[in-house]
Amino acid sequence: MLGDIAMAVGARSAVDVFTGTTRVAQEFKRRGIHVTALDCATYAEVLAQCYVVTDAASVDKDELSEAVAALNALPGKVGYFTDTFCVASRYFQPKNGMRVDAIRDAIESGYRTSALYPILLTALMLAADRVDSTTGLQMAYLKRWAPRALNDLELRAPELLVGDGAAMRGDASTLIDDVPAVDVAYLDPPYNQHRYFTNYHVWETLMRWDAPEHYGIACKRIDSHDDSTHSPFNSKRAMP
Ligand SMILES: C[S@@+](CC[C@H](N)C(=O)[O-])C[C@H]1O[C@@H](n2cnc3c(N)ncnc32)[C@H](O)[C@@H]1O
Protein backbone atom coordinates (compact mmCIF):
# COMPACT_ATOMS: atom_id res chain seq x y z
CA MET A 1 0.00 0.00 0.00
CA LEU A 2 2.70 2.52 1.03
CA GLY A 3 4.89 1.17 -1.76
CA ASP A 4 2.00 1.68 -4.22
CA ILE A 5 1.56 5.29 -3.07
CA ALA A 6 5.28 5.99 -3.48
CA MET A 7 5.22 4.48 -6.97
CA ALA A 8 2.06 6.39 -7.91
CA VAL A 9 3.78 9.71 -7.21
CA GLY A 10 6.90 8.58 -9.08
CA ALA A 11 9.13 8.72 -6.00
CA ARG A 12 12.84 8.03 -6.53
CA SER A 13 13.86 8.81 -2.96
CA ALA A 14 12.24 8.48 0.46
CA VAL A 15 12.86 8.78 4.18
CA ASP A 16 11.30 6.48 6.80
CA VAL A 17 11.72 8.72 9.83
CA PHE A 18 10.75 6.34 12.69
CA THR A 19 11.81 3.20 10.91
CA GLY A 20 11.67 0.65 13.81
CA THR A 21 11.60 -2.80 12.18
CA THR A 22 12.48 -1.08 8.82
CA ARG A 23 9.63 -2.91 7.09
CA VAL A 24 8.36 0.26 5.38
CA ALA A 25 11.88 1.25 4.31
CA GLN A 26 12.34 -2.29 2.99
CA GLU A 27 9.20 -1.98 0.87
CA PHE A 28 10.42 1.32 -0.60
CA LYS A 29 13.78 -0.28 -1.37
CA ARG A 30 12.06 -3.26 -2.99
CA ARG A 31 10.39 -0.75 -5.34
CA GLY A 32 13.78 0.63 -6.39
CA ILE A 33 13.48 3.80 -4.30
CA HIS A 34 16.57 5.11 -2.50
CA VAL A 35 15.49 5.21 1.15
CA THR A 36 17.00 6.65 4.31
CA ALA A 37 15.92 4.78 7.46
CA LEU A 38 16.12 6.84 10.64
CA ASP A 39 15.45 5.86 14.27
CA CYS A 40 16.93 6.52 17.70
CA ALA A 41 17.18 2.83 18.63
CA THR A 42 20.41 0.88 18.17
CA TYR A 43 18.53 -2.26 17.16
CA ALA A 44 16.67 -0.28 14.48
CA GLU A 45 19.97 1.02 13.12
CA VAL A 46 21.33 -2.54 12.95
CA LEU A 47 18.20 -3.70 11.11
CA ALA A 48 18.56 -0.73 8.73
CA GLN A 49 22.24 -1.54 8.12
CA CYS A 50 21.21 -5.10 7.28
CA TYR A 51 18.10 -4.59 5.17
CA VAL A 52 18.40 -1.02 3.83
CA VAL A 53 22.12 -0.22 3.53
CA THR A 54 23.48 -3.65 2.56
CA ASP A 55 23.21 -4.48 -1.13
CA ALA A 56 22.37 -8.18 -1.42
CA ALA A 57 24.38 -8.28 -4.65
CA SER A 58 27.54 -7.41 -2.74
CA VAL A 59 27.22 -10.19 -0.15
CA ASP A 60 29.00 -13.50 -0.59
CA LYS A 61 26.12 -15.93 0.12
CA ASP A 62 28.44 -18.86 0.79
CA GLU A 63 30.47 -16.85 3.28
CA LEU A 64 27.25 -15.79 5.00
CA SER A 65 25.90 -19.38 5.17
CA GLU A 66 29.21 -20.61 6.57
CA ALA A 67 29.25 -17.86 9.20
CA VAL A 68 25.68 -18.66 10.26
CA ALA A 69 26.45 -22.40 10.43
CA ALA A 70 29.61 -21.78 12.49
CA LEU A 71 27.72 -19.54 14.93
CA ASN A 72 24.90 -22.10 15.24
CA ALA A 73 27.47 -24.77 16.11
CA LEU A 74 28.99 -22.84 19.03
CA PRO A 75 28.47 -24.36 22.49
CA GLY A 76 26.68 -22.08 24.96
CA LYS A 77 28.40 -20.26 27.81
CA VAL A 78 27.10 -18.27 30.76
CA GLY A 79 27.54 -14.52 30.45
CA TYR A 80 25.69 -11.24 31.02
CA PHE A 81 22.74 -12.22 28.80
CA THR A 82 22.14 -15.53 30.61
CA ASP A 83 22.60 -14.00 34.05
CA THR A 84 20.32 -11.05 33.32
CA PHE A 85 17.62 -12.34 30.99
CA CYS A 86 17.43 -16.03 32.00
CA VAL A 87 18.28 -16.07 35.74
CA ALA A 88 17.52 -12.61 37.19
CA SER A 89 14.51 -12.50 34.82
CA ARG A 90 12.94 -15.13 32.54
CA TYR A 91 12.81 -13.82 28.99
CA PHE A 92 14.66 -16.83 27.61
CA GLN A 93 15.44 -20.39 28.64
CA PRO A 94 19.00 -20.60 30.01
CA LYS A 95 19.97 -23.07 27.25
CA ASN A 96 19.17 -20.35 24.68
CA GLY A 97 20.57 -17.47 26.73
CA MET A 98 23.90 -19.28 26.93
CA ARG A 99 23.93 -19.70 23.15
CA VAL A 100 23.15 -15.98 22.75
CA ASP A 101 26.12 -15.15 25.01
CA ALA A 102 28.48 -17.35 23.00
CA ILE A 103 27.22 -16.21 19.59
CA ARG A 104 27.11 -12.50 20.42
CA ASP A 105 30.71 -12.61 21.74
CA ALA A 106 31.82 -14.47 18.60
CA ILE A 107 30.16 -11.89 16.33
CA GLU A 108 31.92 -9.09 18.21
CA SER A 109 35.36 -10.72 18.12
CA GLY A 110 35.15 -12.21 14.63
CA TYR A 111 33.06 -9.84 12.52
CA ARG A 112 33.23 -6.33 14.06
CA THR A 113 34.81 -4.85 10.92
CA SER A 114 33.14 -7.20 8.43
CA ALA A 115 30.27 -6.31 6.10
CA LEU A 116 28.53 -9.33 7.65
CA TYR A 117 28.40 -7.67 11.09
CA PRO A 118 24.88 -6.13 10.90
CA ILE A 119 23.60 -9.16 8.99
CA LEU A 120 24.76 -11.60 11.68
CA LEU A 121 23.49 -9.34 14.47
CA THR A 122 20.11 -9.24 12.74
CA ALA A 123 20.13 -13.02 12.39
CA LEU A 124 20.83 -13.34 16.12
CA MET A 125 18.14 -10.83 17.14
CA LEU A 126 15.51 -12.55 14.97
CA ALA A 127 16.56 -15.97 16.27
CA ALA A 128 16.24 -14.77 19.88
CA ASP A 129 12.86 -13.21 19.05
CA ARG A 130 11.58 -16.61 17.90
CA VAL A 131 12.35 -18.22 21.28
CA ASP A 132 11.48 -15.44 23.73
CA SER A 133 8.87 -15.74 26.47
CA THR A 134 7.00 -12.44 26.18
CA THR A 135 3.87 -11.17 24.48
CA GLY A 136 6.13 -9.07 22.24
CA LEU A 137 6.97 -6.14 24.48
CA GLN A 138 9.82 -6.43 26.98
CA MET A 139 8.14 -4.50 29.80
CA ALA A 140 7.54 -7.95 31.29
CA TYR A 141 7.98 -11.66 30.58
CA LEU A 142 5.37 -14.40 30.92
CA LYS A 143 4.84 -16.08 34.28
CA ARG A 144 4.76 -19.46 32.55
CA TRP A 145 7.17 -20.23 29.73
CA ALA A 146 5.78 -19.55 26.25
CA PRO A 147 5.85 -22.86 24.32
CA ARG A 148 8.19 -21.36 21.68
CA ALA A 149 10.75 -20.52 24.39
CA LEU A 150 11.42 -24.26 24.74
CA ASN A 151 12.62 -24.50 21.13
CA ASP A 152 16.33 -24.30 20.37
CA LEU A 153 17.70 -20.97 19.17
CA GLU A 154 18.62 -21.17 15.50
CA LEU A 155 20.13 -18.43 13.35
CA ARG A 156 18.94 -18.10 9.74
CA ALA A 157 20.47 -15.87 7.09
CA PRO A 158 18.19 -12.81 6.69
CA GLU A 159 16.51 -12.19 3.30
CA LEU A 160 18.57 -9.31 1.94
CA LEU A 161 17.44 -6.80 -0.69
CA VAL A 162 19.26 -5.66 -3.80
CA GLY A 163 20.13 -1.97 -3.99
CA ASP A 164 21.47 0.61 -1.61
CA GLY A 165 20.10 2.97 1.02
CA ALA A 166 21.12 4.84 4.15
CA ALA A 167 20.71 4.45 7.92
CA MET A 168 20.80 7.18 10.56
CA ARG A 169 20.52 6.88 14.34
CA GLY A 170 19.47 9.70 16.63
CA ASP A 171 16.64 12.01 17.58
CA ALA A 172 14.48 12.65 14.53
CA SER A 173 13.68 16.20 15.61
CA THR A 174 17.31 17.23 15.07
CA LEU A 175 18.61 14.60 12.62
CA ILE A 176 15.91 15.36 10.09
CA ASP A 177 17.88 18.47 9.08
CA ASP A 178 20.67 16.19 7.81
CA VAL A 179 18.41 14.15 5.55
CA PRO A 180 18.77 15.22 1.93
CA ALA A 181 15.62 16.38 0.10
CA VAL A 182 13.40 13.39 -0.72
CA ASP A 183 10.27 12.79 -2.79
CA VAL A 184 8.40 10.93 -0.03
CA ALA A 185 8.61 11.13 3.74
CA TYR A 186 6.91 8.48 5.89
CA LEU A 187 6.48 9.36 9.56
CA ASP A 188 5.29 6.78 12.09
CA PRO A 189 6.19 8.26 15.49
CA PRO A 190 5.34 6.69 18.86
CA TYR A 191 1.63 7.06 19.50
CA ASN A 192 1.53 7.01 23.30
CA GLN A 193 3.66 7.53 26.40
CA HIS A 194 5.16 4.02 26.32
CA ARG A 195 8.79 4.23 25.37
CA TYR A 196 10.38 2.01 22.77
CA PHE A 197 13.67 2.25 24.66
CA THR A 198 12.18 0.34 27.62
CA ASN A 199 9.71 -1.76 25.62
CA TYR A 200 12.58 -3.30 23.64
CA HIS A 201 15.44 -2.94 26.12
CA VAL A 202 16.63 -6.52 25.61
CA TRP A 203 17.26 -5.86 21.90
CA GLU A 204 18.97 -2.56 22.72
CA THR A 205 21.36 -4.36 25.10
CA LEU A 206 21.89 -7.31 22.77
CA MET A 207 22.89 -4.94 19.96
CA ARG A 208 25.02 -2.55 22.05
CA TRP A 209 26.55 -5.45 24.04
CA ASP A 210 27.43 -3.00 26.78
CA ALA A 211 26.29 -5.07 29.81
CA PRO A 212 24.49 -2.19 31.55
CA GLU A 213 23.48 -2.09 35.18
CA HIS A 214 19.78 -2.94 35.39
CA TYR A 215 16.85 -2.46 37.73
CA GLY A 216 13.50 -4.01 38.63
CA ILE A 217 11.91 -7.36 37.83
CA ALA A 218 12.07 -6.67 34.10
CA CYS A 219 15.84 -5.94 34.33
CA LYS A 220 15.55 -2.70 32.37
CA ARG A 221 18.66 -0.72 31.52
CA ILE A 222 19.66 1.79 34.22
CA ASP A 223 20.09 4.46 31.53
CA SER A 224 16.31 4.29 30.98
CA HIS A 225 16.33 6.96 33.69
CA ASP A 226 18.55 9.32 31.65
CA ASP A 227 17.05 12.24 29.78
CA SER A 228 19.04 11.20 26.72
CA THR A 229 16.91 8.06 26.37
CA HIS A 230 13.60 9.93 26.54
CA SER A 231 11.87 10.90 23.30
CA PRO A 232 9.85 14.09 22.84
CA PHE A 233 7.51 12.00 20.67
CA ASN A 234 6.26 10.07 23.71
CA SER A 235 4.79 13.20 25.26
CA LYS A 236 1.49 14.75 24.22
CA ARG A 237 2.85 18.17 25.12
CA ALA A 238 6.34 17.86 23.58
CA MET A 239 5.38 16.03 20.41
CA PRO A 240 3.99 18.94 18.38
C1 LIG B 1 5.48 3.39 15.92
S1 LIG B 1 7.18 2.88 15.92
C2 LIG B 1 7.56 2.81 14.22
C3 LIG B 1 7.26 1.47 13.65
C4 LIG B 1 7.79 1.31 12.23
N1 LIG B 1 7.06 2.11 11.28
C5 LIG B 1 7.71 -0.16 11.83
O1 LIG B 1 6.98 -0.48 10.88
O2 LIG B 1 8.36 -0.97 12.48
C6 LIG B 1 8.01 4.35 16.45
C7 LIG B 1 9.53 4.33 16.32
O3 LIG B 1 9.99 5.64 16.65
C8 LIG B 1 11.27 5.53 17.25
N2 LIG B 1 11.51 6.81 17.97
C9 LIG B 1 10.95 7.24 19.12
N3 LIG B 1 11.36 8.48 19.41
C10 LIG B 1 12.23 8.83 18.43
C11 LIG B 1 13.00 10.00 18.18
N4 LIG B 1 12.97 11.05 19.00
N5 LIG B 1 13.79 10.02 17.09
C12 LIG B 1 13.85 8.95 16.25
N6 LIG B 1 13.13 7.82 16.44
C13 LIG B 1 12.33 7.77 17.50
C14 LIG B 1 11.17 4.30 18.13
O4 LIG B 1 12.45 3.75 18.42
C15 LIG B 1 10.28 3.38 17.24
O5 LIG B 1 11.08 2.52 16.47
The ligand as an ORCA input file, in Angstrom:
! r2SCAN-3c Opt
* xyz 0 1
  C       5.479      3.385     15.924
  S       7.178      2.885     15.920
  C       7.564      2.810     14.216
  C       7.255      1.472     13.648
  C       7.792      1.306     12.230
  N       7.064      2.115     11.277
  C       7.707     -0.158     11.828
  O       6.985     -0.481     10.883
  O       8.364     -0.974     12.484
  C       8.013      4.346     16.453
  C       9.526      4.331     16.320
  O       9.989      5.644     16.651
  C      11.272      5.530     17.250
  N      11.511      6.811     17.974
  C      10.950      7.242     19.119
  N      11.359      8.480     19.409
  C      12.229      8.830     18.428
  C      13.000      9.996     18.179
  N      12.971     11.052     19.003
  N      13.787     10.025     17.091
  C      13.853      8.947     16.245
  N      13.134      7.824     16.437
  C      12.329      7.770     17.503
  C      11.166      4.298     18.127
  O      12.449      3.753     18.419
  C      10.280      3.381     17.243
  O      11.083      2.524     16.470
*
